Amino acid sequence: MKLSFPSAPSAVCVALSAIMVLAGCERRERITSLSQLDGKEFAVMSGTAADSLVRSRFPTARFKYFNSALDAALAVKAGKADAVGYDEPILKNIAARNGGLTVLPELITNDKYRVAVRLDSQELKQTIDLVVEDLKKSGEYDAMLKRWLPASGTPGPMPDIQHSSGNATLRLGTAPVTEPFSYVHDSRNITGLDIELAARVAHQLNRNLEIVPLEFGAMIPALMARKIDMIAACITITPERSHIVLFSEPYYTGGIAAMVKR
């Protein structure tokens, strides 16, 4: 009986496949469009609404949870998930700084970012809305977008906004893992578009701004417990949130996007 043996290249492929299986690795499809993502595995941030928003578009999607958008992105880059589902400007910022990743042009959902306050803080909500309206009328809002969302290079720096000389304080709760909206700068200070907006609200109220860093999932509980006065970190309205907190008018229109391995 004549025996046949696999060619050298075939043998190598079989050996590599066996090694991948033994190592617990998974070969993943190259993703170039949203249409390929149903049933795929998404990396998302713990405590956010990204998983429910992704599931609204891809009902059979699976999820892995990470502490930050960067951790989720690195997991995708390492082949541990198919895509990151998160806010578009944050993913673009990460992709610009980390080779081998790209943000798909079509959005999964379209969202508007807002500041949230307690239900009994109607006056603070109105002040936030007024500040945003005035920024847009004066043209300073466009300058803010160019400052924090440049086409290339790093975001910032934070402008010098005059602080109050009084003792009153406006406490902002934020999750500083949403660059360029709220993040820890090299100087170890928390900065970003959300921080600038809060500083302008504090200036309008003649108060000093105190920034309270929190986990994303802890922001609303801290707000309701009156430990802080307002929260901002790319927050969007969900049915559950709208019943327990009061949202400002939107200050940025973005959405949930998918970032994949290039």
C-alpha positions in Angstrom: 0.0 0.0 0.0 1.3 3.4 -1.0 1.4 6.0 1.8 1.1 9.7 1.1 2.6 12.4 3.4 1.7 16.1 3.6 4.0 18.5 1.9 6.3 20.6 4.1 4.2 23.7 3.8 1.1 21.8 4.7 2.8 20.1 7.7 3.9 23.6 8.9 0.3 24.8 8.7 -1.1 21.8 10.6 1.6 22.3 13.3 0.9 26.0 13.7 -2.9 25.4 13.9 -2.3 22.8 16.6 -0.1 25.3 18.5 -2.8 27.9 18.3 -5.4 25.6 19.6 -3.2 24.4 22.5 -2.5 28.1 23.4 -6.2 28.9 23.5 -5.9 31.4 20.6 -8.7 32.1 18.2 -8.3 33.0 14.5 -10.5 36.0 13.8 -12.0 37.2 10.6 -10.5 40.4 9.1 -13.2 43.1 9.6 -13.7 45.9 7.1 -17.4 46.8 7.5 -20.1 46.8 10.2 -22.0 44.1 8.3 -19.4 41.5 9.4 -19.8 42.2 13.2 -23.1 40.4 14.1 -22.2 37.4 16.2 -18.7 38.7 16.8 -17.0 39.4 20.1 -16.8 43.0 21.3 -14.5 44.5 23.9 -16.3 47.2 25.9 -15.8 49.2 29.1 -17.3 48.0 32.3 -20.1 50.2 33.7 -21.0 51.8 30.4 -24.0 51.4 28.1 -21.9 50.3 25.2 -22.9 46.6 25.4 -26.6 47.4 25.2 -26.1 49.9 22.4 -24.0 47.4 20.4 -26.6 44.7 21.0 -29.3 47.0 19.6 -27.5 46.7 16.3 -26.0 43.3 16.6 -28.4 41.0 18.7 -26.1 38.0 18.7 -22.9 39.9 19.7 -20.8 38.6 22.5 -18.9 40.8 25.0 -15.7 41.0 27.0 -15.3 43.7 29.7 -12.3 46.0 30.4 -11.5 48.8 32.8 -10.6 51.3 30.0 -11.1 51.9 26.3 -7.4 51.6 25.8 -7.4 48.1 27.5 -10.2 47.1 25.2 -8.3 48.4 22.2 -5.2 46.5 23.1 -7.2 43.4 23.5 -8.5 43.8 19.9 -5.0 44.5 18.7 -3.8 41.3 20.4 -6.6 39.2 18.7 -8.5 38.7 22.0 -11.7 40.3 20.6 -13.0 41.3 17.2 -13.9 44.9 17.8 -14.1 47.6 20.4 -17.5 49.2 20.8 -17.3 52.7 22.2 -17.6 56.4 21.6 -16.3 57.4 18.2 -14.0 60.4 19.2 -12.3 58.4 21.9 -11.7 55.4 19.6 -10.3 57.8 16.9 -8.0 59.3 19.5 -6.7 55.8 20.5 -6.3 54.6 16.8 -4.3 57.8 16.1 -1.9 56.9 18.9 -1.7 53.1 18.4 -0.8 51.6 15.0 -2.6 48.6 13.7 -6.1 49.8 14.7 -8.7 51.6 12.6 -12.2 53.0 13.3 -14.9 51.8 10.8 -16.6 54.9 9.2 -20.2 53.8 9.7 -21.5 54.4 13.3 -23.3 51.7 15.3 -25.5 54.2 17.0 -25.8 58.0 16.8 -25.7 59.7 20.2 -25.5 63.1 21.9 -23.2 63.7 24.9 -24.7 65.6 27.8 -23.9 66.6 31.4 -26.0 65.1 34.1 -27.2 66.6 37.4 -29.6 65.6 40.1 -33.3 65.8 39.4 -33.6 68.7 41.9 -30.8 70.7 40.2 -32.8 72.4 37.5 -31.0 75.7 38.0 -27.6 74.1 37.4 -28.9 72.3 34.3 -30.1 75.7 32.9 -26.7 77.3 33.6 -24.9 74.5 31.7 -27.3 74.9 28.8 -26.7 78.7 28.8 -22.9 78.2 28.8 -23.0 75.8 25.9 -25.3 78.1 23.9 -23.1 81.1 24.5 -20.0 79.2 23.5 -21.6 78.2 20.2 -22.8 81.8 19.5 -19.4 83.3 20.2 -17.4 80.8 18.1 -15.5 79.5 21.1 -17.1 76.1 20.9 -15.5 75.6 17.5 -12.2 76.5 19.0 -12.8 73.9 21.8 -13.4 71.2 19.2 -10.2 72.1 17.4 -8.3 72.1 20.7 -9.5 68.7 21.9 -10.2 66.9 18.7 -7.4 67.9 16.3 -7.0 66.2 13.0 -3.5 65.2 14.0 -1.3 65.6 17.0 -2.2 65.6 20.7 -5.3 67.3 22.2 -5.2 70.3 24.4 -3.8 72.2 26.2 -6.3 73.4 28.7 -7.0 77.1 28.4 -6.5 79.4 31.4 -10.0 80.0 32.8 -10.3 82.4 35.7 -11.3 80.8 39.0 -13.5 82.3 41.6 -12.0 84.1 44.6 -14.8 82.8 46.8 -15.2 79.7 48.8 -18.1 78.1 46.9 -17.2 75.0 45.0 -18.8 73.1 42.0 -17.9 69.4 42.2 -17.6 67.6 38.9 -17.5 63.8 38.9 -15.8 62.2 35.9 -14.2 59.0 34.7 -10.9 60.2 33.4 -10.4 57.4 30.9 -12.3 59.1 28.0 -9.5 61.0 26.2 -9.9 63.6 24.8 -13.0 64.5 26.9 -11.7 63.5 30.3 -8.3 62.0 31.0 -5.2 62.2 33.0 -2.5 64.4 31.4 1.2 63.8 31.7 1.3 66.4 34.4 -1.1 64.1 36.4 -3.9 66.7 36.1 -7.3 65.6 34.8 -8.0 67.6 31.6 -10.1 67.4 28.5 -13.1 68.9 26.7 -15.5 67.9 29.5 -13.2 69.5 32.1 -13.0 72.8 30.1 -16.8 72.9 29.9 -17.2 72.3 33.6 -14.6 75.0 34.3 -16.6 77.5 32.2 -19.8 76.5 34.1 -18.0 77.1 37.4 -16.8 80.4 36.2 -20.4 81.4 35.2 -21.5 80.5 38.7 -18.6 82.3 40.4 -17.4 79.0 42.0 -14.2 77.0 42.2 -14.1 73.8 40.2 -13.3 70.6 42.1 -12.7 67.5 40.0 -13.6 64.1 41.6 -12.3 61.1 39.6 -14.6 58.1 39.7 -15.1 54.8 38.0 -17.7 55.2 35.2 -20.3 53.0 37.0 -19.9 55.0 40.2 -20.7 58.4 38.8 -24.5 58.3 39.0 -24.6 56.8 42.5 -22.2 59.5 43.7 -24.3 62.2 42.1 -27.5 60.8 43.7 -25.7 60.6 47.1 -24.9 64.3 46.8 -21.1 63.7 46.9 -20.8 65.7 43.6 -22.9 68.2 41.8 -22.6 67.2 38.2 -21.1 64.4 36.1 -19.5 64.4 32.6 -17.6 61.7 30.7 -19.2 61.3 27.2 -22.5 60.4 29.0 -25.6 59.7 26.8 -29.3 59.3 27.7 -30.7 55.8 28.3 -34.2 55.1 29.5 -32.9 53.9 32.8 -30.7 57.0 33.4 -33.4 59.5 32.3 -35.6 58.4 35.3 -33.0 59.1 37.9 -30.9 62.1 36.7 -31.5 65.3 34.8 -29.6 65.8 31.5 -28.4 69.0 30.0 -28.9 69.8 26.3 -26.3 68.0 24.1 -22.9 69.6 23.8 -21.4 67.1 21.4 -22.9 64.8 18.7 -21.1 61.5 18.3 -22.0 57.9 18.6 -20.9 54.4 19.3 -18.3 53.2 16.7 -16.4 50.0 16.1 -12.6 49.9 16.1 -11.0 46.9 14.6 -7.6 45.5 13.9 -6.2 47.1 10.7 
